[in-house]
Amino acid sequence: MMLNCDLGESFGAWTMPVDEEIMVYIDQANIACGFHAGDPVTMKNAIALAISHDVTIGAHPSYPDLQGFGRRSMAMKPDELSACLQYQIAAIDGLAKMQNSKVSYVKPHGALYNDLMKDVALRRTVMTAVYEAGKGELALMIQAHPEHAALRAQAEDIGIPLLFEAFSDRRYTDDGYLVSRTKPNAVLSDSDALAQAETLMDEGVIISESGKRLALQVDTLCVHGDSPGAIAIAENIRLALTRRKLGEKHHYGSNNE
């Protein structure tokens, strides 16, 4: 299981200072592409940080909603949304190639991420845009969900690989989606985020807001760079992942001594 973070979200005079501190703990950096946050200098610097820490680079595009931080749904025609996403992907990938690197996957941001999980037609538009942008070589990171088979089938039909993501710092509804940020306790505290991550590592489940156990297939865990205590959450999850990895190696070795 990998650890990822949404970052590169400074913009002009608005600074999100977590990028450098959190990069040492993560495997994947979801870098904002300028439409909800981020600017060319921030994007370029985030790419350089990711390269220096051997962190995989992902594009983090959104609806064109800079004022709302990409957290407001927008009604866009398929061709408009497709071009909007490909513009953002091309920008971050172009900056990465200038530093002899590349974008390996795409993770939609905010409202777009949540909307595509519930709308089959919108999800097809996003998947097709990602396929066209990467000629089938870019993976799409979307939310791990109990109905993962349908999501995987749709992606296979279009021809893109999926990365299933779970959230350490967000509360889940009983039907496997994220509790809206407009509701109380939608974002978890440091200790609750670590507990949720450890339950997922050990049991493969998320506990929903009413206590329901949701079995998920997860490739990567997310920490939001703008969450309170993001750095501490990432550090603690990295330690937990490392302990389990070392424990597995020790167990394997003891059986072969």
C-alpha positions, 0 to 999 in steps of 0.5 A, spaced: 500 500 500 502 506 497 501 513 501 499 519 497 498 527 498 494 532 494 499 538 494 502 544 490 496 548 492 500 554 493 497 560 489 500 567 488 501 570 495 497 564 498 502 559 501 500 552 503 507 550 506 507 542 507 510 540 500 517 540 502 516 537 509 511 532 507 514 529 501 519 525 505 513 521 507 509 519 501 510 515 495 505 519 490 505 527 489 498 529 486 500 536 484 495 541 483 494 544 475 492 551 476 485 550 476 483 550 483 490 552 486 497 552 484 501 556 479 507 555 474 512 556 479 509 552 485 508 546 480 515 547 477 517 547 485 513 541 487 515 537 481 523 538 483 521 536 490 518 530 488 524 528 483 529 529 489 525 524 493 524 519 488 516 520 489 511 519 483 508 525 480 501 525 478 496 530 475 491 533 480 486 537 475 479 540 477 473 543 475 475 551 473 474 553 480 479 557 483 475 561 487 472 555 490 478 551 491 475 546 486 470 544 491 463 546 487 460 542 482 460 545 475 455 543 469 460 542 463 459 539 456 463 533 455 468 536 450 469 542 455 471 538 461 475 533 456 479 539 454 479 542 461 482 536 464 487 535 458 490 542 458 491 541 465 495 534 464 499 537 459 501 543 463 504 539 469 507 533 464 510 539 460 513 542 466 515 535 468 519 533 462 523 539 462 526 536 469 527 529 465 521 526 469 513 525 467 506 524 470 504 517 471 497 518 473 491 523 474 487 524 480 481 528 479 480 533 485 475 535 489 467 536 486 470 533 480 472 527 484 466 526 488 461 527 482 465 522 477 464 516 482 456 517 482 455 519 475 457 513 470 457 518 464 461 523 467 466 518 469 466 515 462 468 523 460 474 523 465 476 516 463 476 518 456 480 524 457 485 521 461 486 515 456 487 520 450 492 525 454 496 519 455 495 514 450 493 509 455 499 509 459 496 514 464 493 511 470 486 514 473 486 514 481 479 514 483 476 512 490 476 505 492 469 503 493 465 496 495 462 496 487 469 496 485 468 491 479 463 495 475 469 501 476 474 496 473 470 494 468 468 501 465 476 503 465 478 496 462 473 498 456 476 504 455 483 502 456 486 505 462 489 502 468 486 504 475 489 506 482 484 505 488 485 510 493 482 510 500 482 516 505 485 516 512 483 523 514 476 523 511 469 520 514 465 515 510 458 514 508 454 508 509 454 507 502 462 508 501 462 515 499 465 521 502 461 525 508 460 532 505 465 537 507 459 541 509 457 536 515 460 536 522 466 531 523 467 530 515 475 531 516 478 526 521 483 528 527 490 526 527 489 520 532 482 518 528 486 518 521 491 514 524 486 509 527 482 509 520 489 507 516 491 502 521 484 498 520 484 499 513 492 496 513 490 490 518 483 488 516 482 491 509 475 495 511 473 502 513 468 504 518 463 508 516 459 514 520 454 509 523 459 503 524 458 499 518 464 495 515 466 497 508 471 492 505 475 496 500 481 494 495 486 499 496 492 501 492 494 507 495 492 512 502 491 519 501 493 525 506 490 531 504 495 537 504 490 542 507 488 538 512 490 540 520 496 536 522 497 533 515 504 532 516 503 528 523 498 524 519 503 522 514 509 521 518 505 516 523 502 513 517 508 512 514 511 509 520 505 504 521 506 502 513 514 501 515 512 497 521 508 492 517 512 491 511 518 489 516 514 485 520 512 481 513 519 481 511 521 478 518 515 473 518 517 471 511 525 470 513 523 466 519 519 461 515 525 460 511 531 459 516 
